């Protein structure tokens, strides 16, 4: 049987997938060389789709800019001198996704061609083996020799070098580039250098390369058998010089526990690492090796590693096997990974020891398919297309006692995605609020600088427009913003009907417009900041124009003063400071939510000088307000040194009958400086704090602030955070970041907190 895709290239990916699935059940489709067409269009028709890519041993691959496919594998020579059972070359080949065969082929021979082999496992052959490829950005911090296209790569492999009158297996590296005409330009292969007198073992294999922050690194150990740590080096890729050493203590011990392998099992690297969605962490596959004579079993596992030093492993899947095309279990129908056999077969047939599966390379395609190249039985190579969720859903968090993520999420889950949010014309702004418009109508971002309130618009919540001025003056200070619809408009109409701005131009509220209520301002007793005598005001903006973020109408109205009604202000006269008692200044930002047919407003409560807590009030009509009262967090009174800078409340996106607040907390006595979550059923009594993101304490404040506004978006819950807040942090650029938390993870956290 000959399939239509066996000898020709078809650009239609649906046909490609069909052809590849047909190949999985027809042995006549097998080839003796890697097939670029399979790499270019193989996608996961189900959770896992696997094809055999050639009778070559342990192929690795990379897809480079311009549609070039680079493959590497060990090629056996016809003769083997020195008593060696085999002598290998490292073969690199370049193909194009547009077909037309092999554009270039290079073979690298043994580094020690005159070496005599030993009759000991791993020493019976000679030459380079087990190459890994990592695609490189065009420009690296350590090497700015890019040519305008990301067609560069870094290859790590092991070969023998003379040492102490004998030989040892050593890691070699080279940097190369695929030129525009498809030919290879290779640097000089160099052994990785020593590190401050470190003596390498006699067999340095399976170093796992990765790129982080435009620098090249490699994990020497995921689990050092002597120390139980993970060890990574920063490598100057062109020269092989080791520049930095990073140790994550206990990471190997935690990884071994998560993999449930015994202390005699070997844990080592496998593939290169690729960025997970958002780029905050890296994903790779390693391998486990267990040997009890005469049996040998190799299995794969996926793991997640930080993109910051010391590059700790944060999560891992259990070890697994994948079904090969001609196995009894169909590879394209496999929902779950196969169990790892407890021992290998006693007799090796033409396929070799089929219980040896060895991960070699990982590619993340533009449509977020994971392509895994893996070897089997030291006889053949396979390519599997995996749905990322199929793999990442099996990740289990590693518990590292000495490496709390700082900064980083404290959730026991590694699937939280961090993304930078570009903010145009950003200059000294803080107190961000995110307002989600009706589905399909976009997002609004409000921010404050001094006594000005700005607004930006976005269609996706990531790319925001240039800023527009919304309000100036005290009304812009500490403002809370809320999109209001439905019954909430009744209260707004009551204000609008008495406001001359609205009355004179004849406009009125319309249900198809976007309406945002802003509450802000400070209060004063006349002797301190007399210009604040109008107190807290409400401002209404409506018909926000997505084309430019222009507000069609705004007006303001005084809502209340800071005296009376139970307002909490405990800052008395001390050390020459003003006596605020009896008159709330409202010097912290407000938070406003419309919940259970009422507006609920949260404000800072200055319990005493240096101690900040939270108070709340309600109103159904924005005219009459309930008495102020302190909120209750986990049944505790305001602690003498616990500072809550503000309290950002939203409707709980995973539980319509509750609220969630995000808040910056600095509590030195508890050793806590973090952005936290807390949950409530009534808006007054709140759950214990859930630390979300570590942040640096600066005096009584924190360097980072959350934006107010938490939303569900598909399978995620979104939280925004501003780092290095101007006016507080003195070092580092301020940025806005968005975190996507899996909906199920956030829901489990909410449920657990509300039960406490």
ZAMARGU-4260 file (C-alpha; in steps of 0.2 Angstrom, whole numbers, plus 5000, padded with zeros to 4 digits):
<rodrens>
0) 5000/5000/5000 | 5007/5017/4995 | 4998/5033/5002 | 4997/5049/4993 | 5009/5058/5005
5) 5023/5045/5005 | 5033/5053/4991 | 5026/5070/4989 | 5023/5086/4999 | 5005/5092/5002
10) 5003/5109/5010 | 4986/5106/5017 | 4988/5101/5035 | 4972/5091/5036 | 4979/5080/5023
15) 4995/5079/5032 | 4987/5074/5048 | 4977/5061/5038 | 4993/5054/5030 | 5002/5054/5046
20) 4988/5044/5055 | 4988/5032/5040 | 5007/5030/5042 | 5005/5025/5060 | 4996/5009/5055
25) 5005/5004/5039 | 5023/4998/5042 | 5026/5001/5023 | 5026/5020/5026 | 5042/5019/5037
30) 5057/5028/5031 | 5075/5026/5035 | 5078/5045/5036 | 5069/5059/5046 | 5055/5067/5037
35) 5053/5086/5037 | 5035/5085/5031 | 5030/5076/5046 | 5038/5088/5057 | 5031/5103/5048
40) 5013/5098/5049 | 5011/5085/5062 | 4998/5090/5075 | 4988/5081/5088 | 4973/5074/5080
45) 4968/5068/5097 | 4977/5070/5114 | 4993/5061/5107 | 4997/5057/5089 | 5013/5048/5085
50) 5022/5043/5070 | 5039/5035/5066 | 5051/5047/5058 | 5065/5035/5053 | 5076/5021/5057
55) 5088/5032/5066 | 5094/5032/5084 | 5088/5046/5096 | 5084/5059/5083 | 5082/5077/5090
60) 5074/5091/5080 | 5071/5110/5080 | 5060/5121/5069 | 5069/5137/5065 | 5063/5154/5057
65) 5059/5153/5039 | 5052/5135/5039 | 5068/5127/5041 | 5069/5110/5050 | 5085/5104/5058
70) 5087/5086/5064 | 5102/5077/5072 | 5105/5059/5076 | 5119/5047/5078 | 5125/5039/5062
75) 5134/5022/5063 | 5150/5020/5053 | 5154/5005/5043 | 5169/5000/5053 | 5174/5002/5071
80) 5193/5002/5075 | 5200/5001/5093 | 5190/4986/5098 | 5174/4996/5098 | 5157/4988/5094
85) 5151/5004/5085 | 5158/5021/5080 | 5146/5035/5077 | 5146/5052/5069 | 5134/5066/5073
90) 5124/5069/5058 | 5115/5086/5056 | 5102/5088/5042 | 5093/5103/5035 | 5076/5102/5027
95) 5062/5114/5022 | 5044/5114/5026 | 5041/5118/5008 | 5049/5101/5003 | 5063/5099/4991
100) 5073/5086/5001 | 5089/5089/5011 | 5097/5106/5008 | 5112/5102/5018 | 5120/5088/5028
105) 5135/5088/5040 | 5143/5074/5049 | 5154/5077/5065 | 5166/5063/5069 | 5173/5057/5086
110) 5183/5069/5096 | 5195/5055/5100 | 5196/5044/5085 | 5211/5034/5091 | 5202/5029/5107
115) 5202/5010/5112 | 5185/5005/5119 | 5181/4995/5135 | 5169/4981/5137 | 5159/4991/5150
120) 5142/4998/5147 | 5142/5016/5139 | 5161/5013/5135 | 5159/5000/5121 | 5157/5013/5107
125) 5165/5028/5102 | 5160/5045/5095 | 5146/5058/5098 | 5129/5053/5105 | 5113/5060/5111
130) 5113/5077/5104 | 5100/5090/5110 | 5095/5105/5100 | 5089/5122/5107 | 5083/5135/5095
135) 5091/5152/5099 | 5085/5170/5098 | 5094/5180/5085 | 5104/5190/5098 | 5110/5183/5115
140) 5117/5194/5129 | 5133/5184/5127 | 5134/5184/5108 | 5127/5198/5097 | 5131/5189/5080
145) 5113/5188/5074 | 5109/5191/5056 | 5091/5197/5057 | 5082/5180/5057 | 5081/5167/5072
150) 5089/5153/5062 | 5102/5150/5075 | 5103/5134/5086 | 5114/5127/5100 | 5118/5108/5100
155) 5124/5099/5116 | 5130/5081/5114 | 5142/5070/5123 | 5159/5062/5117 | 5175/5056/5124
160) 5190/5067/5129 | 5207/5061/5136 | 5208/5063/5155 | 5221/5057/5167 | 5229/5044/5155
165) 5211/5038/5151 | 5195/5044/5143 | 5179/5052/5150 | 5163/5056/5142 | 5161/5075/5142
170) 5148/5087/5136 | 5152/5096/5120 | 5143/5111/5113 | 5142/5121/5096 | 5132/5136/5090
175) 5126/5135/5072 | 5115/5144/5059 | 5105/5139/5044 | 5109/5152/5031 | 5096/5159/5020
180) 5100/5146/5006 | 5098/5132/5018 | 5116/5128/5021 | 5123/5125/5038 | 5136/5136/5046
185) 5143/5128/5061 | 5154/5135/5075 | 5169/5124/5082 | 5163/5110/5094 | 5170/5114/5111
190) 5169/5104/5127 | 5161/5113/5141 | 5174/5121/5152 | 5178/5118/5171 | 5169/5127/5185
195) 5181/5134/5198 | 5190/5118/5200 | 5175/5106/5199 | 5180/5089/5194 | 5168/5081/5182
200) 5162/5064/5183 | 5168/5051/5171 | 5152/5051/5162 | 5144/5068/5159 | 5128/5064/5149
205) 5111/5071/5147 | 5113/5090/5150 | 5097/5099/5146 | 5099/5115/5137 | 5087/5130/5139
210) 5086/5149/5136 | 5081/5161/5149 | 5082/5180/5147 | 5092/5179/5131 | 5105/5168/5140
215) 5110/5150/5137 | 5109/5138/5152 | 5110/5119/5154 | 5104/5108/5169 | 5118/5096/5173
220) 5107/5088/5186 | 5089/5088/5189 | 5092/5077/5204 | 5111/5076/5209 | 5112/5059/5217
225) 5125/5065/5230 | 5117/5081/5236 | 5098/5079/5231 | 5099/5096/5223 | 5097/5102/5205
230) 5112/5110/5197 | 5111/5122/5182 | 5125/5132/5173 | 5125/5148/5163 | 5135/5144/5147
235) 5143/5155/5135 | 5137/5144/5120 | 5150/5149/5107 | 5165/5145/5118 | 5158/5132/5130
240) 5164/5143/5145 | 5153/5141/5161 | 5149/5158/5168 | 5138/5154/5183 | 5132/5140/5194
245) 5115/5139/5201 | 5110/5126/5214 | 5092/5123/5220 | 5094/5114/5236 | 5082/5099/5239
250) 5075/5101/5222 | 5081/5083/5217 | 5075/5075/5232 | 5057/5083/5230 | 5058/5078/5212
255) 5062/5060/5216 | 5047/5060/5229 | 5035/5067/5216 | 5041/5054/5203 | 5039/5040/5216
260) 5055/5031/5210 | 5067/5022/5222 | 5084/5029/5227 | 5093/5018/5215 | 5084/5025/5200
265) 5093/5037/5189 | 5084/5054/5185 | 5092/5064/5171 | 5088/5077/5158 | 5080/5073/5141
270) 5074/5087/5130 | 5078/5105/5128 | 5065/5117/5137 | 5052/5128/5129 | 5042/5142/5136
275) 5025/5139/5143 | 5011/5151/5138 | 5016/5168/5145 | 5034/5164/5146 | 5035/5164/5165
280) 5041/5146/5166 | 5049/5133/5155 | 5043/5115/5151 | 5054/5101/5146 | 5055/5082/5148
285) 5067/5072/5157 | 5069/5053/5159 | 5071/5040/5173 | 5082/5024/5172 | 5080/5009/5182
290) 5091/4994/5180 | 5090/4977/5188 | 5100/4964/5179 | 5097/4959/5165 | 5082/4972/5164
295) 5083/4990/5159 | 5068/5002/5158 | 5068/5020/5153 | 5053/5032/5155 | 5049/5050/5152
300) 5042/5063/5163 | 5037/5081/5160 | 5043/5095/5172 | 5042/5114/5174 | 5056/5125/5179
305) 5058/5143/5184 | 5065/5156/5172 | 5075/5164/5185 | 5090/5158/5195 | 5092/5146/5203
310) 5080/5138/5190 | 5071/5126/5202 | 5060/5112/5196 | 5042/5117/5202 | 5031/5103/5195
315) 5033/5086/5187 | 5021/5072/5180 | 5023/5054/5185 | 5034/5044/5173 | 5025/5037/5158
320) 5027/5028/5141 | 5019/5033/5125 | 5012/5020/5113 | 5022/5018/5097 | 5013/5016/5080
325) 5012/4997/5079 | 5009/4993/5097 | 4993/4984/5102 | 4987/5001/5109 | 4984/5013/5095
330) 4995/5029/5098 | 4982/5040/5090 | 4968/5033/5102 | 4978/5034/5118 | 4969/5045/5131
335) 4981/5042/5145 | 5000/5038/5145 | 5005/5020/5146 | 5011/5013/5163 | 5029/5011/5164
340) 5034/4992/5164 | 5042/4986/5180 | 5055/4977/5170 | 5061/4975/5152 | 5058/4961/5140
345) 5071/4947/5142 | 5074/4945/5123 | 5077/4959/5112 | 5069/4957/5094 | 5072/4968/5079
350) 5065/4983/5088 | 5077/4982/5102 | 5072/4984/5120 | 5055/4992/5117 | 5054/4997/5136
355) 5068/5010/5133 | 5060/5027/5128 | 5071/5042/5128 | 5065/5060/5126 | 5076/5070/5114
360) 5068/5086/5109 | 5053/5097/5112 | 5046/5110/5100 | 5031/5122/5103 | 5023/5126/5087
365) 5015/5142/5083 | 4997/5135/5086 | 5003/5128/5103 | 5005/5110/5099 | 5019/5101/5108
370) 5030/5090/5097 | 5041/5078/5106 | 5055/5068/5097 | 5059/5052/5106 | 5070/5037/5104
375) 5064/5019/5107 | 5075/5003/5110 | 5090/5011/5102 | 5083/5007/5085 | 5071/5020/5079
380) 5065/5038/5082 | 5047/5044/5084 | 5038/5060/5084 | 5023/5063/5095 | 5011/5078/5094
385) 5004/5082/5111 | 4990/5093/5117 | 4998/5104/5130 | 4984/5102/5142 | 4985/5083/5141
390) 5002/5085/5147 | 5001/5099/5159 | 4986/5093/5168 | 4996/5079/5175 | 5009/5091/5183
395) 5010/5089/5202 | 5018/5103/5212 | 5035/5100/5221 | 5036/5105/5239 | 5053/5114/5241
400) 5055/5120/5259 | 5069/5131/5256 | 5064/5139/5240 | 5048/5149/5241 | 5045/5158/5225
405) 5050/5176/5227 | 5043/5184/5218 | 5030/5171/5211 | 5014/5163/5215 | 5012/5153/5231
410) 4998/5143/5224 | 5002/5124/5224 | 5001/5124/5205 | 5013/5127/5191 | 5001/5131/5177
415) 4999/5149/5182 | 5004/5160/5167 | 5012/5177/5169 | 5012/5190/5155 | 5018/5208/5154
420) 5005/5221/5149 | 5012/5234/5138 | 5006/5251/5145 | 5008/5266/5132 | 5013/5283/5139
425) 5016/5275/5156 | 5024/5288/5167 | 5023/5288/5186 | 5005/5281/5187 | 4998/5269/5200
430) 4982/5263/5208 | 4977/5253/5193 | 4959/5247/5191 | 4953/5235/5177 | 4935/5236/5171
435) 4928/5223/5160 | 4915/5229/5148 | 4901/5218/5141 | 4907/5202/5132 | 4915/5207/5115
440) 4916/5226/5120 | 4934/5226/5128 | 4942/5231/5143 | 4946/5248/5152 | 4961/5252/5162
445) 4961/5267/5174 | 4976/5274/5183 | 4980/5289/5194 | 4995/5301/5194 | 4995/5315/5207
450) 4977/5322/5205 | 4973/5316/5188 | 4964/5300/5183 | 4968/5292/5166 | 4959/5279/5155
455) 4965/5267/5142 | 4955/5254/5131 | 4959/5237/5125 | 4951/5224/5115 | 4960/5209/5123
460) 4965/5215/5141 | 4983/5215/5136 | 4987/5229/5123 | 4980/5245/5129 | 4978/5262/5119
465) 4985/5278/5123 | 4979/5286/5139 | 4965/5299/5140 | 4962/5311/5154 | 4946/5307/5164
470) 4946/5318/5179 | 4956/5331/5188 | 4957/5337/5206 | 4953/5328/5222 | 4939/5317/5214
475) 4953/5308/5205 | 4962/5304/5220 | 4961/5286/5227 | 4947/5283/5215 | 4937/5267/5213
480) 4929/5263/5197 | 4914/5251/5193 | 4905/5247/5177 | 4886/5247/5181 | 4872/5240/5172
485) 4854/5235/5175 | 4847/5240/5192 | 4862/5250/5197 | 4857/5263/5183 | 4842/5268/5194
490) 4854/5275/5207 | 4864/5284/5194 | 4849/5291/5185 | 4844/5299/5202 | 4861/5308/5202
495) 4860/5313/5184 | 4842/5320/5185 | 4849/5333/5198 | 4865/5337/5189 | 4865/5353/5178
500) 4878/5346/5166 | 4866/5332/5161 | 4850/5343/5161 | 4857/5357/5150 | 4863/5346/5136
505) 4848/5335/5136 | 4858/5318/5137 | 4851/5304/5147 | 4857/5286/5152 | 4855/5273/5138
510) 4856/5254/5141 | 4867/5251/5126 | 4881/5263/5132 | 4895/5258/5144 | 4893/5267/5161
515) 4906/5268/5174 | 4904/5275/5191 | 4920/5283/5199 | 4920/5287/5218 | 4935/5296/5224
520) 4942/5311/5233 | 4948/5316/5251 | 4940/5324/5265 | 4946/5338/5277 | 4939/5347/5292
525) 4943/5364/5285 | 4959/5367/5295 | 4969/5354/5286 | 4968/5355/5267 | 4953/5366/5265
530) 4951/5362/5247 | 4944/5345/5252 | 4929/5352/5260 | 4918/5344/5247 | 4923/5327/5253
535) 4920/5311/5243 | 4912/5313/5227 | 4905/5302/5213 | 4908/5304/5195 | 4899/5296/5181
540) 4907/5293/5164 | 4896/5285/5150 | 4897/5280/5132 | 4916/5276/5133 | 4922/5276/5115
545) 4933/5261/5110 | 4940/5270/5095 | 4949/5282/5106 | 4943/5280/5124 | 4934/5297/5123
550) 4921/5300/5137 | 4905/5307/5130 | 4899/5314/5147 | 4906/5316/5164 | 4899/5324/5180
555) 4903/5324/5198 | 4892/5325/5214 | 4897/5326/5232 | 4892/5309/5241 | 4898/5312/5259
560) 4910/5320/5271 | 4922/5312/5282 | 4914/5317/5299 | 4902/5306/5308 | 4893/5290/5303
565) 4905/5280/5313 | 4920/5283/5301 | 4936/5276/5309 | 4950/5288/5310 | 4962/5285/5325
570) 4977/5296/5320 | 4978/5309/5334 | 4990/5323/5337 | 5008/5315/5339 | 5025/5322/5336
575) 5019/5337/5328 | 5007/5328/5316 | 4989/5334/5312 | 4975/5327/5323 | 4963/5318/5312
580) 4952/5311/5325 | 4934/5313/5322 | 4936/5317/5303 | 4942/5304/5291 | 4954/5310/5278
585) 4951/5295/5266 | 4969/5295/5262 | 4969/5277/5254 | 4961/5271/5238 | 4943/5266/5238
590) 4935/5250/5231 | 4917/5249/5225 | 4907/5234/5221 | 4888/5233/5217 | 4882/5217/5226
595) 4865/5211/5232 | 4856/5227/5226 | 4868/5239/5235 | 4884/5249/5232 | 4897/5243/5244
600) 4911/5255/5247 | 4928/5250/5255 | 4940/5263/5262 | 4956/5263/5272 | 4954/5264/5291
605) 4968/5272/5300 | 4967/5263/5317 | 4982/5273/5323 | 4997/5281/5316 | 5007/5267/5306
610) 4992/5254/5307 | 4980/5253/5292 | 4965/5242/5291 | 4949/5242/5281 | 4931/5249/5284
615) 4915/5248/5274 | 4898/5256/5271 | 4883/5252/5260 | 4870/5262/5250 | 4856/5257/5238
620) 4854/5274/5231 | 4871/5283/5233 | 4862/5296/5244 | 4860/5287/5261 | 4874/5277/5268
625) 4875/5264/5282 | 4887/5268/5297 | 4905/5264/5294 | 4911/5248/5301 | 4928/5238/5302
630) 4929/5222/5292 | 4933/5206/5301 | 4947/5196/5293 | 4948/5178/5300 | 4940/5184/5317
635) 4956/5195/5321 | 4956/5213/5326 | 4968/5225/5317 | 4985/5220/5322 | 4997/5232/5329
640) 5009/5230/5315 | 4998/5223/5301 | 4996/5236/5286 | 4983/5234/5273 | 4987/5247/5261
645) 4970/5245/5252 | 4956/5232/5249 | 4951/5229/5231 | 4935/5220/5231 | 4926/5211/5216
650) 4912/5199/5213 | 4919/5182/5215 | 4921/5175/5197 | 4919/5157/5202 | 4905/5159/5215
655) 4891/5172/5212 | 4886/5172/5230 | 4902/5178/5237 | 4915/5192/5235 | 4934/5191/5233
660) 4947/5205/5238 | 4965/5207/5232 | 4976/5217/5244 | 4994/5221/5248 | 4998/5216/5265
665) 5014/5220/5275 | 5014/5211/5292 | 5032/5210/5299 | 5027/5201/5315 | 5020/5187/5304
670) 5034/5188/5292 | 5022/5191/5278 | 5024/5204/5264 | 5013/5199/5250 | 4998/5202/5238
675) 4984/5191/5246 | 4967/5185/5242 | 4952/5184/5255 | 4934/5179/5252 | 4918/5183/5260
680) 4899/5178/5260 | 4893/5194/5267 | 4906/5208/5263 | 4910/5210/5281 | 4917/5194/5288
685) 4932/5188/5277 | 4942/5172/5276 | 4960/5170/5282 | 4972/5178/5270 | 4978/5167/5255
690) 4996/5173/5250 | 4996/5175/5231 | 5012/5184/5226 | 5027/5188/5237 | 5033/5206/5237
695) 5046/5217/5245 | 5042/5226/5260 | 5046/5245/5260 | 5043/5253/5277 | 5025/5249/5281
700) 5021/5247/5262 | 5024/5234/5248 | 5034/5237/5232 | 5020/5229/5222 | 5002/5233/5221
705) 4987/5223/5214 | 4976/5231/5201 | 4958/5231/5207 | 4947/5219/5196 | 4947/5200/5195
710) 4938/5192/5181 | 4935/5175/5173 | 4941/5173/5155 | 4938/5156/5147 | 4947/5143/5157
715) 4956/5156/5167 | 4954/5169/5181 | 4964/5185/5178 | 4973/5195/5191 | 4983/5211/5187
720) 4998/5217/5197 | 5009/5232/5196 | 5027/5230/5201 | 5039/5243/5208 | 5025/5255/5212
725) 5031/5274/5209 | 5032/5284/5224 | 5035/5268/5235 | 5048/5257/5226 | 5065/5266/5223
730) 5073/5253/5212 | 5067/5244/5196 | 5056/5249/5182 | 5037/5248/5186 | 5027/5236/5175
735) 5010/5230/5174 | 5008/5211/5173 | 4993/5199/5171 | 4992/5182/5179 | 4981/5169/5172
740) 4976/5156/5185 | 4967/5140/5180 | 4948/5142/5184 | 4948/5125/5193 | 4963/5131/5204
745) 4955/5147/5209 | 4938/5139/5212 | 4947/5126/5224 | 4955/5140/5233 | 4939/5150/5235
750) 4929/5135/5241 | 4943/5130/5254 | 4944/5148/5260 | 4925/5150/5262 | 4924/5134/5272
755) 4937/5140/5284
</rodrens>
